[in-house]
Amino acid sequence: MSTGAYSRCWLHLIWGTLKREGMFAPPAAAKVSGFLTAYSKENGIYMKTNFVNTDHVHALIDLPTGMTIEQVVKLFKGASSHWINEQDLVAGKFAWGRGYGAFSVSQSGVDEVCAYIAGQAEHHRMKSFAEEYERIVKVYGLEWHDEETVETVSSQSTRPTPLVKTGGQ
């Protein structure tokens, strides 16, 4: 009998740039994607796929048993923004916007979400990030709040606040 812990908790993570500004040209986006992949591996977080758009990121991860969603997102956003600035990948000082989306994915839905993430470039020829994000929030039965999801804070913020809020949370 095994005494180990078994866990499979797929999450589709989404977060955007400060003020949802388009910051990444394709070569810079590819570098950020590579950084996120390597960084997740170094930190024991299995990232199945990711795609860095000009103004936001999609990633599919398996949440480690010893970490919370907020810890993982804080690691990804903090380390990547530091790295982006260190590498001078964008003009001026780079910062991610406040908050994130974290959406559960069933094992049977992993391939579909991977295909969706891989198709981001084509997808965003038809829909903006805001339209896409609002649709995902509503598909998950959550209430969309423009004033909460559009609001941003300075790069001095140290604690990400979830973009998606439910009930009394």
CYANA upper distance limits for C-alpha pairs under 8 A (distance plus 0.5 A):
  7 SER  CA     64 PRO  CA      8.29
  7 SER  CA     65 THR  CA      7.26
  8 ARG  CA     62 ASP  CA      6.73
  8 ARG  CA     63 LEU  CA      7.81
  9 CYS  CA     62 ASP  CA      5.72
  9 CYS  CA     63 LEU  CA      5.89
  9 CYS  CA     64 PRO  CA      8.34
  9 CYS  CA    104 SER  CA      7.89
  9 CYS  CA    105 VAL  CA      8.17
 10 TRP  CA     60 LEU  CA      7.30
 10 TRP  CA     61 ILE  CA      6.12
 10 TRP  CA     62 ASP  CA      5.00
 10 TRP  CA     63 LEU  CA      6.85
 10 TRP  CA    104 SER  CA      6.45
 10 TRP  CA    105 VAL  CA      5.71
 10 TRP  CA    106 SER  CA      7.29
 10 TRP  CA    107 GLN  CA      7.85
 10 TRP  CA    110 VAL  CA      8.23
 11 LEU  CA     59 ALA  CA      8.50
 11 LEU  CA     60 LEU  CA      6.13
 11 LEU  CA     61 ILE  CA      5.88
 11 LEU  CA     62 ASP  CA      6.78
 11 LEU  CA     63 LEU  CA      7.36
 11 LEU  CA    102 ALA  CA      6.57
 11 LEU  CA    103 PHE  CA      5.88
 11 LEU  CA    104 SER  CA      5.22
 11 LEU  CA    105 VAL  CA      6.17
 12 HIS  CA     58 HIS  CA      7.44
 12 HIS  CA     59 ALA  CA      6.24
 12 HIS  CA     60 LEU  CA      5.10
 12 HIS  CA     61 ILE  CA      7.15
 12 HIS  CA    101 GLY  CA      8.34
 12 HIS  CA    102 ALA  CA      6.19
 12 HIS  CA    103 PHE  CA      5.54
 12 HIS  CA    104 SER  CA      6.85
 12 HIS  CA    105 VAL  CA      7.19
 12 HIS  CA    113 VAL  CA      8.23
 13 LEU  CA     57 VAL  CA      8.31
 13 LEU  CA     58 HIS  CA      6.17
 13 LEU  CA     59 ALA  CA      5.62
 13 LEU  CA     60 LEU  CA      6.74
 13 LEU  CA     61 ILE  CA      8.10
 13 LEU  CA     73 VAL  CA      8.48
 13 LEU  CA    100 TYR  CA      7.61
 13 LEU  CA    101 GLY  CA      6.10
 13 LEU  CA    102 ALA  CA      5.14
 13 LEU  CA    103 PHE  CA      7.01
 14 ILE  CA     56 HIS  CA      7.60
 14 ILE  CA     57 VAL  CA      6.00
 14 ILE  CA     58 HIS  CA      5.23
 14 ILE  CA     59 ALA  CA      7.13
 14 ILE  CA    100 TYR  CA      6.15
 14 ILE  CA    101 GLY  CA      5.48
 14 ILE  CA    102 ALA  CA      7.09
 15 TRP  CA     56 HIS  CA      6.07
 15 TRP  CA     57 VAL  CA      5.97
 15 TRP  CA     58 HIS  CA      7.57
 15 TRP  CA     96 TRP  CA      8.14
 15 TRP  CA     97 GLY  CA      7.92
 15 TRP  CA     99 GLY  CA      7.30
 15 TRP  CA    100 TYR  CA      5.09
 15 TRP  CA    101 GLY  CA      6.91
 16 GLY  CA     20 ARG  CA      6.41
 16 GLY  CA     55 ASP  CA      6.21
 16 GLY  CA     56 HIS  CA      4.38
 16 GLY  CA     57 VAL  CA      6.74
 16 GLY  CA     96 TRP  CA      6.48
 16 GLY  CA     97 GLY  CA      6.10
 16 GLY  CA     98 ARG  CA      8.46
 16 GLY  CA    100 TYR  CA      7.94
 17 THR  CA     21 GLU  CA      6.53
 17 THR  CA     22 GLY  CA      8.03
 17 THR  CA     23 MET  CA      8.01
 17 THR  CA     55 ASP  CA      5.79
 17 THR  CA     56 HIS  CA      6.28
 17 THR  CA     95 ALA  CA      6.89
 17 THR  CA     96 TRP  CA      4.67
 17 THR  CA     97 GLY  CA      5.28
 18 LEU  CA     95 ALA  CA      6.18
 18 LEU  CA     96 TRP  CA      5.24
 18 LEU  CA     97 GLY  CA      4.17
 18 LEU  CA     98 ARG  CA      7.69
 18 LEU  CA    152 THR  CA      6.83
 18 LEU  CA    153 VAL  CA      8.09
 19 LYS  CA     97 GLY  CA      6.82
 19 LYS  CA    150 VAL  CA      8.04
 19 LYS  CA    151 GLU  CA      8.22
 19 LYS  CA    152 THR  CA      6.57
 20 ARG  CA     55 ASP  CA      6.01
 20 ARG  CA     56 HIS  CA      7.87
 20 ARG  CA     97 GLY  CA      7.62
 21 GLU  CA     54 THR  CA      8.32
 21 GLU  CA     55 ASP  CA      6.07
 22 GLY  CA     54 THR  CA      5.16
 22 GLY  CA     55 ASP  CA      4.90
 23 MET  CA     54 THR  CA      5.93
 23 MET  CA     55 ASP  CA      6.46
 23 MET  CA     90 VAL  CA      6.96
 24 PHE  CA     28 ALA  CA      5.98
 24 PHE  CA     29 ALA  CA      5.77
 24 PHE  CA     53 ASN  CA      7.52
 24 PHE  CA     54 THR  CA      4.94
 24 PHE  CA     55 ASP  CA      7.44
 24 PHE  CA     89 LEU  CA      8.33
 24 PHE  CA     90 VAL  CA      7.38
 25 ALA  CA     29 ALA  CA      6.57
 25 ALA  CA     54 THR  CA      6.86
 26 PRO  CA     30 ALA  CA      6.64
 26 PRO  CA     54 THR  CA      8.05
 27 PRO  CA     31 LYS  CA      6.95
 28 ALA  CA     32 VAL  CA      6.78
 28 ALA  CA     89 LEU  CA      6.43
 28 ALA  CA     90 VAL  CA      8.29
 29 ALA  CA     33 SER  CA      6.62
 29 ALA  CA     52 VAL  CA      5.77
 29 ALA  CA     53 ASN  CA      7.03
 29 ALA  CA     54 THR  CA      7.42
 30 ALA  CA     34 GLY  CA      6.71
 30 ALA  CA     52 VAL  CA      7.50
 31 LYS  CA     35 PHE  CA      6.67
 32 VAL  CA     36 LEU  CA      6.68
 32 VAL  CA     52 VAL  CA      7.43
 32 VAL  CA     80 SER  CA      7.70
 32 VAL  CA     84 ILE  CA      7.78
 33 SER  CA     37 THR  CA      6.77
 33 SER  CA     50 ASN  CA      7.01
 33 SER  CA     51 PHE  CA      6.74
 33 SER  CA     52 VAL  CA      6.31
 34 GLY  CA     38 ALA  CA      6.72
 35 PHE  CA     39 TYR  CA      6.35
 35 PHE  CA     80 SER  CA      7.73
 36 LEU  CA     40 SER  CA      6.44
 36 LEU  CA     50 ASN  CA      8.47
 36 LEU  CA     76 PHE  CA      7.39
 36 LEU  CA     80 SER  CA      7.47
 37 THR  CA     41 LYS  CA      6.92
 37 THR  CA     47 MET  CA      6.99
 37 THR  CA     49 THR  CA      8.31
 37 THR  CA     50 ASN  CA      8.13
 38 ALA  CA     42 GLU  CA      6.70
 39 TYR  CA     43 ASN  CA      6.74
 39 TYR  CA     76 PHE  CA      8.30
 40 SER  CA     44 GLY  CA      6.74
 40 SER  CA     45 ILE  CA      5.35
 40 SER  CA     46 TYR  CA      6.92
 40 SER  CA     47 MET  CA      6.86
 40 SER  CA     76 PHE  CA      8.22
 41 LYS  CA     45 ILE  CA      6.16
 41 LYS  CA     46 TYR  CA      6.74
 41 LYS  CA     47 MET  CA      7.92
 44 GLY  CA     64 PRO  CA      7.91
 45 ILE  CA     61 ILE  CA      7.58
 45 ILE  CA     62 ASP  CA      7.31
 45 ILE  CA     63 LEU  CA      7.23
 45 ILE  CA     64 PRO  CA      6.61
 46 TYR  CA     61 ILE  CA      6.12
 46 TYR  CA     62 ASP  CA      5.94
 46 TYR  CA     63 LEU  CA      7.96
 46 TYR  CA     64 PRO  CA      8.31
 47 MET  CA     59 ALA  CA      7.52
 47 MET  CA     60 LEU  CA      6.34
 47 MET  CA     61 ILE  CA      4.80
 47 MET  CA     62 ASP  CA      7.04
 48 LYS  CA     59 ALA  CA      8.21
 48 LYS  CA     60 LEU  CA      6.13
 48 LYS  CA     61 ILE  CA      6.31
 48 LYS  CA     62 ASP  CA      8.21
 48 LYS  CA    114 CYS  CA      8.43
 49 THR  CA     59 ALA  CA      6.28
 49 THR  CA     60 LEU  CA      5.98
 49 THR  CA     61 ILE  CA      7.94
 49 THR  CA    114 CYS  CA      7.12
 49 THR  CA    117 ILE  CA      8.08
 50 ASN  CA     57 VAL  CA      7.71
 50 ASN  CA     58 HIS  CA      5.93
 50 ASN  CA     59 ALA  CA      4.55
 50 ASN  CA     60 LEU  CA      6.78
 50 ASN  CA    117 ILE  CA      7.18
 50 ASN  CA    118 ALA  CA      8.24
 51 PHE  CA     57 VAL  CA      6.33
 51 PHE  CA     58 HIS  CA      5.84
 51 PHE  CA     59 ALA  CA      7.00
 51 PHE  CA    117 ILE  CA      6.68
 51 PHE  CA    118 ALA  CA      7.24
 51 PHE  CA    120 GLN  CA      7.70
 52 VAL  CA     56 HIS  CA      6.67
 52 VAL  CA     57 VAL  CA      5.04
 52 VAL  CA     58 HIS  CA      7.07
 53 ASN  CA     57 VAL  CA      6.35
 53 ASN  CA    120 GLN  CA      7.90
 53 ASN  CA    121 ALA  CA      7.82
 55 ASP  CA    129 PHE  CA      8.21
 56 HIS  CA    129 PHE  CA      7.94
 58 HIS  CA    117 ILE  CA      6.91
 59 ALA  CA    117 ILE  CA      7.99
 60 LEU  CA    113 VAL  CA      8.21
 60 LEU  CA    114 CYS  CA      7.82
 63 LEU  CA     67 MET  CA      7.55
 63 LEU  CA     68 THR  CA      8.13
 63 LEU  CA     69 ILE  CA      7.68
 63 LEU  CA     72 VAL  CA      8.48
 64 PRO  CA     68 THR  CA      8.48
 67 MET  CA     71 GLN  CA      6.69
 67 MET  CA     72 VAL  CA      7.22
 68 THR  CA     72 VAL  CA      6.92
 69 ILE  CA     73 VAL  CA      6.75
 69 ILE  CA    102 ALA  CA      7.99
 70 GLU  CA     74 LYS  CA      6.44
 70 GLU  CA    160 PRO  CA      8.08
 71 GLN  CA     75 LEU  CA      6.64
 72 VAL  CA     76 PHE  CA      6.75
 73 VAL  CA     77 LYS  CA      6.47
 73 VAL  CA    100 TYR  CA      8.15
 74 LYS  CA     78 GLY  CA      6.21
 74 LYS  CA    159 ARG  CA      8.09
 74 LYS  CA    160 PRO  CA      7.22
 75 LEU  CA     79 ALA  CA      6.32
 76 PHE  CA     80 SER  CA      6.36
 77 LYS  CA     81 SER  CA      6.43
 77 LYS  CA     96 TRP  CA      7.26
 78 GLY  CA     82 HIS  CA      6.74
 79 ALA  CA     83 TRP  CA      6.60
 80 SER  CA     84 ILE  CA      6.40
 81 SER  CA     85 ASN  CA      6.70
 81 SER  CA     94 PHE  CA      6.90
 81 SER  CA     95 ALA  CA      6.39
 81 SER  CA     96 TRP  CA      7.38
 82 HIS  CA     86 GLU  CA      6.57
 83 TRP  CA     87 GLN  CA      6.50
 84 ILE  CA     88 ASP  CA      6.57
 84 ILE  CA     89 LEU  CA      6.02
 84 ILE  CA     90 VAL  CA      7.83
 84 ILE  CA     94 PHE  CA      7.49
 85 ASN  CA     89 LEU  CA      7.12
 85 ASN  CA     90 VAL  CA      7.90
 85 ASN  CA     93 LYS  CA      6.83
 85 ASN  CA     94 PHE  CA      6.53
 90 VAL  CA     94 PHE  CA      7.34
 95 ALA  CA    154 SER  CA      8.49
 95 ALA  CA    155 SER  CA      5.95
 96 TRP  CA    155 SER  CA      7.85
 97 GLY  CA    152 THR  CA      6.04
 97 GLY  CA    153 VAL  CA      7.23
 97 GLY  CA    155 SER  CA      8.42
 98 ARG  CA    151 GLU  CA      8.06
 98 ARG  CA    152 THR  CA      5.88
 98 ARG  CA    153 VAL  CA      6.57
 98 ARG  CA    160 PRO  CA      6.11
 98 ARG  CA    161 THR  CA      6.64
 98 ARG  CA    162 PRO  CA      8.19
 98 ARG  CA    163 LEU  CA      7.90
 99 GLY  CA    149 THR  CA      8.38
 99 GLY  CA    160 PRO  CA      5.55
 99 GLY  CA    161 THR  CA      4.94
 99 GLY  CA    162 PRO  CA      4.82
 99 GLY  CA    163 LEU  CA      5.11
100 TYR  CA    160 PRO  CA      8.14
100 TYR  CA    161 THR  CA      7.75
100 TYR  CA    162 PRO  CA      5.61
100 TYR  CA    163 LEU  CA      5.62
100 TYR  CA    164 VAL  CA      7.81
101 GLY  CA    162 PRO  CA      7.01
101 GLY  CA    163 LEU  CA      6.54
101 GLY  CA    164 VAL  CA      6.65
103 PHE  CA    140 TYR  CA      8.13
105 VAL  CA    109 GLY  CA      6.45
105 VAL  CA    110 VAL  CA      6.93
105 VAL  CA    113 VAL  CA      8.33
106 SER  CA    110 VAL  CA      7.04
109 GLY  CA    113 VAL  CA      6.78
110 VAL  CA    114 CYS  CA      6.60
111 ASP  CA    115 ALA  CA      6.69
112 GLU  CA    116 TYR  CA      6.67
113 VAL  CA    117 ILE  CA      6.61
114 CYS  CA    118 ALA  CA      6.57
115 ALA  CA    119 GLY  CA      6.59
116 TYR  CA    120 GLN  CA      7.10
119 GLY  CA    123 HIS  CA      6.48
120 GLN  CA    124 HIS  CA      6.54
121 ALA  CA    125 ARG  CA      7.37
122 GLU  CA    126 MET  CA      8.02
123 HIS  CA    127 LYS  CA      6.99
124 HIS  CA    128 SER  CA      6.34
124 HIS  CA    129 PHE  CA      7.73
127 LYS  CA    131 GLU  CA      6.58
127 LYS  CA    132 GLU  CA      6.80
128 SER  CA    132 GLU  CA      6.67
129 PHE  CA    133 TYR  CA      6.42
130 ALA  CA    134 GLU  CA      6.57
131 GLU  CA    135 ARG  CA      6.74
132 GLU  CA    136 ILE  CA      6.84
133 TYR  CA    137 VAL  CA      6.68
134 GLU  CA    138 LYS  CA      6.73
134 GLU  CA    144 TRP  CA      6.79
135 ARG  CA    139 VAL  CA      6.59
136 ILE  CA    140 TYR  CA      6.88
137 VAL  CA    141 GLY  CA      7.23
137 VAL  CA    142 LEU  CA      5.98
137 VAL  CA    143 GLU  CA      7.51
137 VAL  CA    144 TRP  CA      6.98
137 VAL  CA    164 VAL  CA      7.83
138 LYS  CA    142 LEU  CA      5.76
138 LYS  CA    143 GLU  CA      6.87
138 LYS  CA    144 TRP  CA      7.26
142 LEU  CA    164 VAL  CA      7.96
142 LEU  CA    165 LYS  CA      8.12
142 LEU  CA    166 THR  CA      6.92
143 GLU  CA    164 VAL  CA      8.38
143 GLU  CA    165 LYS  CA      8.11
143 GLU  CA    166 THR  CA      7.47
144 TRP  CA    149 THR  CA      8.39
144 TRP  CA    164 VAL  CA      7.89
145 HIS  CA    149 THR  CA      6.58
145 HIS  CA    164 VAL  CA      8.48
146 ASP  CA    150 VAL  CA      6.26
147 GLU  CA    151 GLU  CA      6.58
148 GLU  CA    163 LEU  CA      7.16
149 THR  CA    163 LEU  CA      5.73
149 THR  CA    164 VAL  CA      7.77
153 VAL  CA    157 SER  CA      7.20
165 LYS  CA    169 GLN  CA      6.74
